[in-house]
Amino acid sequence: MALFPNMLKRLVLEYIITENKFNKIIYEYLTEFYEPDYGWELFEFYEKEIDKFMMIEFFVNDINKFTFIDAKWNKKVLNIDTSLFINLTETFGKHWIPVFKQWFEDNTGLTVKEINFESL
């Protein structure tokens, strides 16, 4: 039994995963664990909210985890909460950042030009 952890570690190290497959794993992880509390809305909803309030907050488990801001100067900034940043970085390294951007854009129809990491 003592050899099992070593064998598992060796198998994991020897298994090569393509970048595309790794990105799909990250994308699925985001969908499973970080979809907003009430799901995603239609793209038109987000456009109207931005026109009205210039920002949209996204809550996961009743905690604001990311906020999109599109003020009059058209910055299109996605702010990601520090705890979310830490969790995803510890899990996936920095590889999750472009995948998160794509995941967010796919689900909202909004274009992200900049990503900030901060306490919300």
N, C-alpha and C positions, 0 to 999 in steps of 0.2 A: 504494500500500500504506500510506502514512503516514496516509491519511485513515481507514482502517478503525478504529483505536482510537477516534477521535473520533466516528465514526458509531455505533459500538457503544455508546459512553457515552451519546450522545444518545438512542438507542433505549431503552436501559435506563432513563434518566431519564424518558422520555415514557411508558413502559409503566406503567400504573396497576394495582396489584394490590389486590384487596379484602382486608380484614382476615381474613375467613373463609378465603380461599385462602392467605394468608400463614401463618395458624395451622396449616393442613393441611400446608404445606411444613415447618414447624418440627416438627410431630408425626411426619411421615415421616422427617425427619432424625434425630430422637431414636431412632426405631425402628431405623433403619439403623446408627447409630453408637454408641448407648448402651444397647442391650438388655443385661441382665446376661449374664455369661459362659455360664451354663448355661440361659439362657432364663428365661421366667416360669413360676412354679409355679401350682397351683390356689389359689384364694382361701383355701381352708381351711388350706393349708400356712402361709400368712402369719399367719392368726389364731392357729394353734397356736404358732408361733414367738414371736409377741408375748406370748401368755399365759405361755410358758415363760421367755423371756429378756428381755422388755420392749424388744427392739430387733432389727432385721434389717439386716445390711450387704449392700450390692449391689456386686459387683465387675465391672468392665469391663476387659478385658485384664489380669486379675490385680491390679488396683488398685481399692481401695475408693473409689468415686465418689459414692455417696450412701448414707445410713443413715437408717432410719426408727426413731424412738424413741416408745414409748407407755408411759410409766411410770404408776405408780398414780394420779397426779394427772391422767391423761387429757389430756396436752398434744398428743399426735399431731404430733410435730415431724419434718420431713424436713430433714436436714442434707445440704447439697450441697458437695462438695469445691471448694476455691478454684480449682484448675486447670480444673475443669469449668465453674464460674461464669464465669471469664475467657473461656474458649473460646466458650461460648454467647453471652455478652454481646458479644464482638467480632464474632460472626457475625450475631446477630439483634437487638442492642440489648437492652433490658429486656423486649421482647415475648415472649421465650421462657419467662418465669417462670410465668405462668398456664397456658401450654400444657404445661410440664413437670409441673405439679401435676396437671392433667387426665390426662396420659399415665401418670403414676405410679399414680393412683387407678384408671384403667381397667384397668391390668395387674395390680394387686395386690388390688383390692377394699378397700384401706385408705383411710381418710379423713384427709387432711392438713389440720391447722388452722393450722400455722405452718411457714414455710420459713426456714432459717438457712443462711448461706454461711460456710464455715470450712474450715480444713485438717482432714482426718479422719485 
